[in-house]
Amino acid sequence: MPLSVPKNATAAPDLARDLKVSHAASIVVGTIIGSGIFLVPKEMMQAVGSAHLVYLAWIVGGLLSFFGALSYSELAAMKPQAGGEYVYMRDGYGPLGGFLYAWTYFVLAKPGSMATIAIGLVRILGTFSFLAILPQPMMTHPFLISWGQLVAIAAVVFISFINYIGVKKAGEFQLFFTLLKVAIILAIVGVGFAYAHGGVANFATRYLGARGGFAGFMVALIAALWAYDGWNLVTTVAGEIKQPQRSLPIALILGVATVAVLYMLVNAAVQYVMPASAVAASPRPASDAMQLAMGAAGAAIVSAGMAISMLVTLNGSTMTGARVPFALARDRYFFQGLAKVHPRFHTPSTALVVQAILAIIFLLFAGSFQELFSVTLFGEWLFYMLVTSTVFIFRFREPNAERPYKTWGYPVVPALFILASAVLLYYTFSANLRNSFVGSALILAGVPVFYAFQRRRAAAA
């Protein structure tokens, strides 16, 4: 006999599938393109010394990111649930593996990333003369709060509010400003190639003070991969995307390919305007190139593009970040309040608020936490490698499972990405031993926390 449901019973609210494939693609493109493309050409040129090797680093970095996106596409289509990488780690390596990923992501990586983006936005705004008050030190005195901190906090609160009142509103914000960002980037490229005193001869120039060698190329590659970073985050909102089995692979593959093309074009435009030595000496190559081509107006356009880029990146980071603790709490391995879905807006409202509070704490103590922003680099690539390896785990463990998309080039493509991740782990760990050990310790600190929640979960069951 079927159970009867009381007439006054109401289903618990759940996340709404309001994001289209265009929104998902804009999350990929908008989150990846921050300030990196405008800044890293200097670091890359100082590392390798020639335009050809800089381009090789961009191409290799783009291919590696593309291989990662292809691998993640299979996982995302197979398991289109809120939490993305957490779900893949949980199902591939068990609850502890999933928890350690979510612990690192929620407690340190995501609020630290949001604070870093907000600080970057403030510094870019401070380049405009009428906002010159902003780039004051972020922490001049333990009991004083600068204007820069207030503006950064306001940006975090504003973006968190947009995400709080609906994922569709956040998605439309992301889509509109991503399109605007792309338009500005294409305008910068057009202006660069229209510069009368530029020329293709600049591509043959060299910077003689470059580090050079394989170590130099790895420095350039890491810089390129940092600029490409963020393509994976769209998987965390899989539970709110329409037809995720189809939309997520399209968004990942198309998004990474679009970013790679835009990065190549920007780098080419800068190199067309400036020789290698000038690129290596410039703290802001894109701004200096536009200033040569258009004067002060050109530099202002680049600054505006960077500001919009940072705002869109902050929105994408905020949107995708809250879904990880939400998914962890829904599995009852974290505080249950974080699993709450707003009855009206159908968003992970509590997770968004707590995430914003953690980011604000980072902003208030920016001077003290500055080194912590870099400790997550090792952990980030560690989880990239582990998550991608679950493609092999699921192929072996669940050979007959439904796979709406299968990784092109399997097993070579995911294996190459895993190998590249291992090489980068070695270089990032050895290049910054102290912060890498601190990052590892923070990840391992989640082990006793996991077992505490596991005992609590067992007792409740």
TIRO-194645 format. One line per field, with one value per residue (C-alpha): x, z, y; residue in three letters. Coordinates in steps of 0.2 Angstrom, whole numbers. Layout:
BEGIN
c1 <- X	...
c3 <- Z	...
c2 <- Y	...
rest <- ALA	...
This chain:
BEGIN
c1 <- 0	8	11	0	7	-1	-9	1	18	29	45	62	68	82	94	86	92	92	109	110	125	129	130	141	153	153	158	173	179	175	183	198	202	207	222	234	235	238	253	261	269	283	287	286	298	310	310	313	319	310	293	294	297	283	271	277	273	256	252	258	249	233	235	237	222	212	217	211	195	192	195	184	170	168	167	155	143	144	141	131	129	132	150	159	177	171	159	172	185	171	166	183	193	180	173	190	197	181	182	201	197	182	191	206	194	182	193	208	208	192	191	209	206	191	201	215	204	195	212	218	202	205	223	217	204	218	227	213	218	201	202	220	215	212	229	234	242	229	234	243	239	231	216	214	205	210	198	205	200	182	180	187	174	160	164	164	147	140	144	139	122	119	123	112	96	97	109	100	104	122	123	116	128	142	137	134	151	160	154	160	177	179	174	187	201	197	198	215	221	214	222	239	240	235	250	259	276	274	280	282	301	298	294	312	319	326	329	346	344	332	334	333	334	322	320	316	303	295	293	285	273	268	264	254	244	241	233	223	217	199	192	187	176	160	158	153	137	132	117	110	114	100	105	121	127	127	130	145	157	152	156	172	179	173	177	195	198	191	202	217	214	211	227	237	230	233	251	254	247	259	273	269	270	285	301	306	317	303	290	302	305	287	277	261	265	247	245	261	258	241	249	261	247	234	242	234	217	224	231	214	205	217	214	195	197	207	194	179	189	192	174	168	181	175	157	162	173	159	146	156	164	148	143	157	153	135	138	149	136	122	132	132	151	150	140	122	117	128	117	102	93	84	66	63	79	84	102	114	111	120	136	137	136	149	160	159	163	178	184	181	192	206	204	204	220	227	245	245	237	247	259	244	238	252	252	236	246	253	236	227	238	238	219	219	230	219	203	208	214	196	193	203	196	178	182	189	176	160	164	145	140	132	144	136	153	169	186	193	210	208	219	233	225	221	237	247	237	241	260	260	252	265	279	272	269	287	293	280	285	304	303	293	297	291	274	272	274	262	249	252	250	234	227	232	224	207	210	205	191	184	184	176	161	161	158	145	137	137	129	115	112
c3 <- 0	-5	8	9	9	21	11	21	18	7	-2	4	-8	-20	-31	-47	-64	-71	-80	-99	-109	-113	-94	-91	-105	-98	-81	-89	-100	-87	-72	-82	-89	-74	-74	-78	-97	-94	-82	-85	-102	-92	-81	-96	-107	-92	-90	-109	-118	-135	-142	-150	-133	-125	-138	-135	-116	-121	-133	-121	-106	-117	-123	-105	-99	-114	-110	-92	-99	-110	-95	-83	-97	-95	-76	-77	-89	-79	-62	-65	-47	-36	-30	-45	-40	-23	-30	-41	-27	-15	-27	-33	-17	-4	9	16	-1	-5	12	11	-6	1	17	8	-5	8	22	13	-6	-10	3	0	-19	-17	-6	-19	-33	-23	-18	-36	-42	-29	-35	-53	-49	-40	-56	-61	-54	-47	-36	-31	-13	-15	-17	0	10	14	32	38	57	66	72	56	40	24	10	-1	12	13	-6	-8	6	-3	-19	-10	-2	-18	-28	-14	-14	-32	-30	-15	-24	-38	-48	-64	-60	-56	-72	-82	-73	-78	-96	-99	-92	-100	-117	-112	-107	-123	-133	-124	-126	-145	-145	-137	-150	-164	-157	-155	-173	-179	-171	-185	-177	-173	-184	-185	-183	-164	-164	-169	-155	-139	-120	-116	-97	-98	-86	-101	-101	-96	-79	-87	-98	-83	-75	-91	-92	-74	-77	-92	-82	-69	-82	-88	-71	-66	-81	-68	-57	-68	-63	-46	-52	-62	-51	-58	-76	-89	-98	-89	-98	-114	-108	-97	-110	-122	-109	-104	-121	-130	-115	-114	-133	-133	-119	-128	-144	-134	-125	-141	-149	-134	-133	-151	-151	-136	-145	-161	-152	-141	-143	-131	-120	-117	-113	-100	-92	-91	-76	-86	-104	-111	-103	-109	-127	-127	-121	-135	-147	-141	-127	-110	-116	-122	-104	-97	-108	-102	-84	-87	-95	-81	-68	-77	-79	-60	-56	-67	-60	-43	-48	-55	-40	-28	-38	-40	-22	-12	-20	-13	6	1	-6	8	21	11	13	32	33	38	47	42	41	25	16	17	1	2	0	-12	-21	-22	-19	-6	5	21	12	2	18	27	12	11	29	27	12	22	37	24	18	36	39	22	28	39	26	11	11	13	-4	-11	-1	-10	-27	-22	-16	-31	-43	-32	-33	-52	-53	-42	-49	-67	-61	-56	-75	-75	-58	-65	-81	-72	-58	-68	-86	-90	-82	-94	-101	-111	-116	-116	-115	-133	-134	-119	-111	-118	-115	-96	-94	-101	-90	-75	-80	-82	-65	-57	-65	-60	-42	-41	-48	-37	-21	-24	-29	-13	0	15	8	0	17	25	12	14	33	30	19	32	46	39	43	62	57	45	58	70	58	53	71	73	57	63	80	71	60
c2 <- 0	17	29	44	62	75	89	102	94	104	98	105	119	114	122	129	123	141	142	139	134	152	156	140	146	163	156	147	162	175	166	162	179	190	202	188	191	209	206	189	194	202	187	175	186	187	169	163	179	177	179	162	153	164	158	140	142	149	135	121	129	131	112	106	116	110	92	95	102	87	75	85	85	66	68	83	74	58	66	82	87	102	102	97	91	87	74	66	65	58	45	41	41	40	52	57	62	72	80	85	93	103	108	115	124	131	136	143	142	150	165	168	169	180	192	192	196	210	217	217	226	240	242	243	256	265	268	281	298	301	286	288	286	268	260	263	249	236	235	251	248	234	245	255	250	259	265	251	238	245	245	227	222	231	222	205	210	216	201	189	198	196	177	176	183	170	160	166	184	180	170	185	196	185	183	202	207	193	198	216	210	200	216	226	213	213	232	231	219	229	245	236	230	247	255	264	262	243	229	210	213	214	196	192	202	195	199	195	194	180	165	153	134	122	130	146	138	130	147	154	139	141	159	154	141	153	164	150	144	143	133	119	129	128	110	115	123	107	105	122	120	115	99	98	82	92	109	106	98	112	125	118	114	130	141	135	136	154	160	152	162	178	176	173	188	200	193	196	213	218	210	219	236	233	223	209	220	233	219	212	229	234	230	232	227	228	246	252	245	254	270	270	267	278	289	290	284	268	264	269	257	243	248	248	230	224	231	223	207	206	210	196	184	188	184	168	163	168	158	142	143	141	125	115	117	115	98	93	98	90	73	77	78	97	109	106	125	126	114	126	132	148	145	160	162	143	147	140	156	151	145	161	171	161	162	181	182	172	182	198	191	188	206	213	204	205	210	194	182	188	173	161	166	156	141	134	133	116	110	116	106	91	91	94	78	68	73	69	52	48	46	30	25	26	18	3	3	7	2	1	17	30	43	56	62	52	60	63	54	43	37	48	65	63	54	69	81	70	69	88	91	80	90	106	100	96	113	123	112	114	132	137	124	134	138	121	113	125	121	102	104	114	100	86	97	92	73	75	87	74	60	72	75	56	51	65	58	40	45	55	40
rest <- MET	PRO	LEU	SER	VAL	PRO	LYS	ASN	ALA	THR	ALA	ALA	PRO	ASP	LEU	ALA	ARG	ASP	LEU	LYS	VAL	SER	HIS	ALA	ALA	SER	ILE	VAL	VAL	GLY	THR	ILE	ILE	GLY	SER	GLY	ILE	PHE	LEU	VAL	PRO	LYS	GLU	MET	MET	GLN	ALA	VAL	GLY	SER	ALA	HIS	LEU	VAL	TYR	LEU	ALA	TRP	ILE	VAL	GLY	GLY	LEU	LEU	SER	PHE	PHE	GLY	ALA	LEU	SER	TYR	SER	GLU	LEU	ALA	ALA	MET	LYS	PRO	GLN	ALA	GLY	GLY	GLU	TYR	VAL	TYR	MET	ARG	ASP	GLY	TYR	GLY	PRO	LEU	GLY	GLY	PHE	LEU	TYR	ALA	TRP	THR	TYR	PHE	VAL	LEU	ALA	LYS	PRO	GLY	SER	MET	ALA	THR	ILE	ALA	ILE	GLY	LEU	VAL	ARG	ILE	LEU	GLY	THR	PHE	SER	PHE	LEU	ALA	ILE	LEU	PRO	GLN	PRO	MET	MET	THR	HIS	PRO	PHE	LEU	ILE	SER	TRP	GLY	GLN	LEU	VAL	ALA	ILE	ALA	ALA	VAL	VAL	PHE	ILE	SER	PHE	ILE	ASN	TYR	ILE	GLY	VAL	LYS	LYS	ALA	GLY	GLU	PHE	GLN	LEU	PHE	PHE	THR	LEU	LEU	LYS	VAL	ALA	ILE	ILE	LEU	ALA	ILE	VAL	GLY	VAL	GLY	PHE	ALA	TYR	ALA	HIS	GLY	GLY	VAL	ALA	ASN	PHE	ALA	THR	ARG	TYR	LEU	GLY	ALA	ARG	GLY	GLY	PHE	ALA	GLY	PHE	MET	VAL	ALA	LEU	ILE	ALA	ALA	LEU	TRP	ALA	TYR	ASP	GLY	TRP	ASN	LEU	VAL	THR	THR	VAL	ALA	GLY	GLU	ILE	LYS	GLN	PRO	GLN	ARG	SER	LEU	PRO	ILE	ALA	LEU	ILE	LEU	GLY	VAL	ALA	THR	VAL	ALA	VAL	LEU	TYR	MET	LEU	VAL	ASN	ALA	ALA	VAL	GLN	TYR	VAL	MET	PRO	ALA	SER	ALA	VAL	ALA	ALA	SER	PRO	ARG	PRO	ALA	SER	ASP	ALA	MET	GLN	LEU	ALA	MET	GLY	ALA	ALA	GLY	ALA	ALA	ILE	VAL	SER	ALA	GLY	MET	ALA	ILE	SER	MET	LEU	VAL	THR	LEU	ASN	GLY	SER	THR	MET	THR	GLY	ALA	ARG	VAL	PRO	PHE	ALA	LEU	ALA	ARG	ASP	ARG	TYR	PHE	PHE	GLN	GLY	LEU	ALA	LYS	VAL	HIS	PRO	ARG	PHE	HIS	THR	PRO	SER	THR	ALA	LEU	VAL	VAL	GLN	ALA	ILE	LEU	ALA	ILE	ILE	PHE	LEU	LEU	PHE	ALA	GLY	SER	PHE	GLN	GLU	LEU	PHE	SER	VAL	THR	LEU	PHE	GLY	GLU	TRP	LEU	PHE	TYR	MET	LEU	VAL	THR	SER	THR	VAL	PHE	ILE	PHE	ARG	PHE	ARG	GLU	PRO	ASN	ALA	GLU	ARG	PRO	TYR	LYS	THR	TRP	GLY	TYR	PRO	VAL	VAL	PRO	ALA	LEU	PHE	ILE	LEU	ALA	SER	ALA	VAL	LEU	LEU	TYR	TYR	THR	PHE	SER	ALA	ASN	LEU	ARG	ASN	SER	PHE	VAL	GLY	SER	ALA	LEU	ILE	LEU	ALA	GLY	VAL	PRO	VAL	PHE	TYR	ALA	PHE	GLN	ARG	ARG	ARG	ALA	ALA	ALA	ALA
